[in-house]
Amino acid sequence: MTHTNVQTKPKHSNLTQVRWTDEQFQELRKIAFESEKQVGVYIRDFMIEHHPQLAPKNQDK
């Protein structure tokens, strides 16, 4: 028996794992563009800046 796999959860969209409203995403794209970064990179840098414990650890030992 073969059945098609029906997705029951809505897909994440707008390039991030968070569901943004269209207005929020447009503003986020504008802010990231002004910073000359992609949206995902901007979000990562913002999180690391405000939560230093998320910064990658130096593995040189």
N, CA, C and O atoms as a GROMACS GRO file, in nm:
protein
  244
    1MET      N    1   0.084  -0.118   0.000
    1MET     CA    2   0.000   0.000   0.000
    1MET      C    3   0.089   0.124   0.000
    1MET      O    4   0.182   0.137   0.080
    2THR      N    5   0.059   0.211  -0.087
    2THR     CA    6   0.133   0.337  -0.090
    2THR      C    7   0.037   0.453  -0.072
    2THR      O    8  -0.066   0.463  -0.140
    3HIS      N    9   0.072   0.538   0.018
    3HIS     CA   10  -0.007   0.659   0.044
    3HIS      C   11   0.085   0.779   0.031
    3HIS      O   12   0.204   0.773   0.061
    4THR      N   13   0.027   0.887  -0.013
    4THR     CA   14   0.108   1.008  -0.020
    4THR      C   15   0.128   1.061   0.122
    4THR      O   16   0.041   1.048   0.208
    5ASN      N   17   0.242   1.120   0.143
    5ASN     CA   18   0.273   1.177   0.273
    5ASN      C   19   0.213   1.318   0.280
    5ASN      O   20   0.264   1.411   0.217
    6VAL      N   21   0.107   1.331   0.356
    6VAL     CA   22   0.040   1.460   0.368
    6VAL      C   23   0.101   1.533   0.487
    6VAL      O   24   0.098   1.484   0.600
    7GLN      N   25   0.154   1.650   0.460
    7GLN     CA   26   0.213   1.730   0.567
    7GLN      C   27   0.101   1.794   0.648
    7GLN      O   28   0.014   1.863   0.593
    8THR      N   29   0.103   1.773   0.779
    8THR     CA   30  -0.001   1.830   0.863
    8THR      C   31   0.044   1.961   0.927
    8THR      O   32  -0.040   2.039   0.972
    9LYS      N   33   0.174   1.984   0.932
    9LYS     CA   34   0.223   2.108   0.991
    9LYS      C   35   0.257   2.207   0.880
    9LYS      O   36   0.309   2.168   0.776
   10PRO      N   37   0.227   2.334   0.903
   10PRO     CA   38   0.265   2.431   0.799
   10PRO      C   39   0.416   2.442   0.788
   10PRO      O   40   0.488   2.430   0.888
   11LYS      N   41   0.462   2.464   0.669
   11LYS     CA   42   0.606   2.475   0.648
   11LYS      C   43   0.655   2.609   0.700
   11LYS      O   44   0.585   2.710   0.692
   12HIS      N   45   0.776   2.608   0.754
   12HIS     CA   46   0.839   2.734   0.792
   12HIS      C   47   0.872   2.808   0.664
   12HIS      O   48   0.907   2.748   0.563
   13SER      N   49   0.862   2.936   0.670
   13SER     CA   50   0.889   3.014   0.550
   13SER      C   51   0.970   3.137   0.584
   13SER      O   52   1.009   3.158   0.699
   14ASN      N   53   0.996   3.216   0.485
   14ASN     CA   54   1.067   3.343   0.499
   14ASN      C   55   1.208   3.326   0.553
   14ASN      O   56   1.254   3.409   0.631
   15LEU      N   57   1.276   3.221   0.514
   15LEU     CA   58   1.419   3.201   0.536
   15LEU      C   59   1.462   3.178   0.680
   15LEU      O   60   1.582   3.164   0.705
   16THR      N   61   1.372   3.173   0.774
   16THR     CA   62   1.410   3.145   0.912
   16THR      C   63   1.318   3.038   0.968
   16THR      O   64   1.216   3.006   0.908
   17GLN      N   65   1.353   2.984   1.084
   17GLN     CA   66   1.270   2.883   1.149
   17GLN      C   67   1.156   2.947   1.228
   17GLN      O   68   1.073   2.875   1.284
   18VAL      N   69   1.152   3.078   1.233
   18VAL     CA   70   1.048   3.149   1.305
   18VAL      C   71   0.944   3.198   1.205
   18VAL      O   72   0.979   3.240   1.095
   19ARG      N   73   0.820   3.192   1.241
   19ARG     CA   74   0.714   3.242   1.153
   19ARG      C   75   0.698   3.392   1.178
   19ARG      O   76   0.650   3.434   1.283
   20TRP      N   77   0.736   3.472   1.080
   20TRP     CA   78   0.723   3.616   1.087
   20TRP      C   79   0.599   3.658   1.010
   20TRP      O   80   0.562   3.594   0.911
   21THR      N   81   0.535   3.766   1.055
   21THR     CA   82   0.430   3.823   0.971
   21THR      C   83   0.500   3.888   0.852
   21THR      O   84   0.620   3.914   0.856
   22ASP      N   85   0.426   3.915   0.748
   22ASP     CA   86   0.486   3.978   0.630
   22ASP      C   87   0.546   4.113   0.665
   22ASP      O   88   0.653   4.148   0.615
   23GLU      N   89   0.478   4.191   0.750
   23GLU     CA   90   0.529   4.322   0.788
   23GLU      C   91   0.658   4.309   0.869
   23GLU      O   92   0.753   4.383   0.847
   24GLN      N   93   0.661   4.214   0.963
   24GLN     CA   94   0.781   4.192   1.044
   24GLN      C   95   0.898   4.148   0.956
   24GLN      O   96   1.010   4.196   0.972
   25PHE      N   97   0.870   4.058   0.863
   25PHE     CA   98   0.978   4.006   0.779
   25PHE      C   99   1.032   4.115   0.686
   25PHE      O  100   1.153   4.120   0.663
   26GLN      N  101   0.945   4.199   0.634
   26GLN     CA  102   0.992   4.309   0.549
   26GLN      C  103   1.082   4.404   0.628
   26GLN      O  104   1.184   4.449   0.577
   27GLU      N  105   1.044   4.434   0.752
   27GLU     CA  106   1.126   4.521   0.837
   27GLU      C  107   1.259   4.454   0.870
   27GLU      O  108   1.363   4.519   0.869
   28LEU      N  109   1.255   4.325   0.898
   28LEU     CA  110   1.378   4.251   0.928
   28LEU      C  111   1.470   4.248   0.806
   28LEU      O  112   1.591   4.265   0.821
   29ARG      N  113   1.415   4.227   0.688
   29ARG     CA  114   1.496   4.230   0.566
   29ARG      C  115   1.560   4.367   0.545
   29ARG      O  116   1.675   4.377   0.504
   30LYS      N  117   1.483   4.473   0.574
   30LYS     CA  118   1.536   4.608   0.558
   30LYS      C  119   1.652   4.633   0.655
   30LYS      O  120   1.754   4.690   0.616
   31ILE      N  121   1.636   4.592   0.781
   31ILE     CA  122   1.742   4.609   0.881
   31ILE      C  123   1.866   4.530   0.841
   31ILE      O  124   1.977   4.582   0.849
   32ALA      N  125   1.847   4.406   0.799
   32ALA     CA  126   1.960   4.323   0.758
   32ALA      C  127   2.029   4.382   0.635
   32ALA      O  128   2.151   4.381   0.626
   33PHE      N  129   1.952   4.434   0.541
   33PHE     CA  130   2.009   4.494   0.421
   33PHE      C  131   2.094   4.615   0.457
   33PHE      O  132   2.202   4.636   0.401
   34GLU      N  133   2.046   4.696   0.552
   34GLU     CA  134   2.123   4.813   0.596
   34GLU      C  135   2.253   4.771   0.663
   34GLU      O  136   2.351   4.845   0.660
   35SER      N  137   2.255   4.653   0.724
   35SER     CA  138   2.376   4.599   0.787
   35SER      C  139   2.461   4.520   0.689
   35SER      O  140   2.565   4.466   0.726
   36GLU      N  141   2.416   4.512   0.562
   36GLU     CA  142   2.485   4.438   0.456
   36GLU      C  143   2.503   4.291   0.493
   36GLU      O  144   2.610   4.233   0.473
   37LYS      N  145   2.397   4.231   0.547
   37LYS     CA  146   2.400   4.090   0.588
   37LYS      C  147   2.273   4.021   0.540
   37LYS      O  148   2.173   4.086   0.510
   38GLN      N  149   2.279   3.889   0.534
   38GLN     CA  150   2.160   3.809   0.511
   38GLN      C  151   2.080   3.806   0.640
   38GLN      O  152   2.134   3.828   0.748
   39VAL      N  153   1.950   3.778   0.630
   39VAL     CA  154   1.863   3.780   0.746
   39VAL      C  155   1.910   3.683   0.854
   39VAL      O  156   1.918   3.720   0.971
   40GLY      N  157   1.942   3.559   0.815
   40GLY     CA  158   1.986   3.459   0.912
   40GLY      C  159   2.115   3.498   0.981
   40GLY      O  160   2.130   3.476   1.101
   41VAL      N  161   2.208   3.556   0.907
   41VAL     CA  162   2.336   3.600   0.964
   41VAL      C  163   2.312   3.715   1.061
   41VAL      O  164   2.372   3.721   1.168
   42TYR      N  165   2.224   3.807   1.023
   42TYR     CA  166   2.192   3.920   1.110
   42TYR      C  167   2.132   3.871   1.242
   42TYR      O  168   2.171   3.918   1.349
   43ILE      N  169   2.039   3.776   1.235
   43ILE     CA  170   1.976   3.722   1.356
   43ILE      C  171   2.081   3.654   1.444
   43ILE      O  172   2.083   3.674   1.565
   44ARG      N  173   2.169   3.573   1.382
   44ARG     CA  174   2.274   3.505   1.459
   44ARG      C  175   2.366   3.606   1.528
   44ARG      O  176   2.394   3.593   1.647
   45ASP      N  177   2.412   3.706   1.454
   45ASP     CA  178   2.500   3.807   1.512
   45ASP      C  179   2.431   3.885   1.623
   45ASP      O  180   2.493   3.917   1.724
   46PHE      N  181   2.303   3.915   1.604
   46PHE     CA  182   2.226   3.985   1.706
   46PHE      C  183   2.218   3.902   1.834
   46PHE      O  184   2.236   3.955   1.944
   47MET      N  185   2.191   3.772   1.820
   47MET     CA  186   2.182   3.685   1.938
   47MET      C  187   2.316   3.673   2.009
   47MET      O  188   2.320   3.676   2.132
   48ILE      N  189   2.424   3.659   1.934
   48ILE     CA  190   2.556   3.648   1.996
   48ILE      C  191   2.594   3.778   2.066
   48ILE      O  192   2.654   3.776   2.173
   49GLU      N  193   2.559   3.891   2.005
   49GLU     CA  194   2.590   4.020   2.065
   49GLU      C  195   2.517   4.039   2.198
   49GLU      O  196   2.574   4.093   2.293
   50HIS      N  197   2.392   3.996   2.205
   50HIS     CA  198   2.312   4.016   2.325
   50HIS      C  199   2.320   3.900   2.424
   50HIS      O  200   2.280   3.915   2.539
   51HIS      N  201   2.371   3.787   2.380
   51HIS     CA  202   2.388   3.670   2.467
   51HIS      C  203   2.524   3.609   2.439
   51HIS      O  204   2.534   3.512   2.364
   52PRO      N  205   2.631   3.664   2.500
   52PRO     CA  206   2.768   3.618   2.469
   52PRO      C  207   2.790   3.470   2.496
   52PRO      O  208   2.881   3.411   2.437
   53GLN      N  209   2.712   3.409   2.581
   53GLN     CA  210   2.730   3.266   2.609
   53GLN      C  211   2.699   3.181   2.486
   53GLN      O  212   2.735   3.063   2.483
   54LEU      N  213   2.634   3.238   2.386
   54LEU     CA  214   2.606   3.164   2.262
   54LEU      C  215   2.721   3.168   2.163
   54LEU      O  216   2.719   3.098   2.062
   55ALA      N  217   2.821   3.250   2.191
   55ALA     CA  218   2.935   3.263   2.099
   55ALA      C  219   3.008   3.130   2.089
   55ALA      O  220   3.019   3.058   2.188
   56PRO      N  221   3.060   3.097   1.970
   56PRO     CA  222   3.135   2.972   1.955
   56PRO      C  223   3.260   2.974   2.043
   56PRO      O  224   3.327   3.076   2.056
   57LYS      N  225   3.288   2.861   2.101
   57LYS     CA  226   3.406   2.848   2.186
   57LYS      C  227   3.530   2.829   2.100
   57LYS      O  228   3.523   2.765   1.995
   58ASN      N  229   3.642   2.883   2.143
   58ASN     CA  230   3.768   2.868   2.071
   58ASN      C  231   3.821   2.726   2.094
   58ASN      O  232   3.844   2.687   2.209
   59GLN      N  233   3.839   2.650   1.988
   59GLN     CA  234   3.881   2.510   1.998
   59GLN      C  235   4.031   2.492   1.985
   59GLN      O  236   4.078   2.378   1.984
   60ASP      N  237   4.109   2.600   1.974
   60ASP     CA  238   4.255   2.590   1.959
   60ASP      C  239   4.319   2.556   2.093
   60ASP      O  240   4.328   2.641   2.182
   61LYS      N  241   4.364   2.432   2.108
   61LYS     CA  242   4.430   2.389   2.232
   61LYS      C  243   4.546   2.300   2.199
   61LYS      O  244   4.615   2.253   2.288
   0.00000   0.00000   0.00000
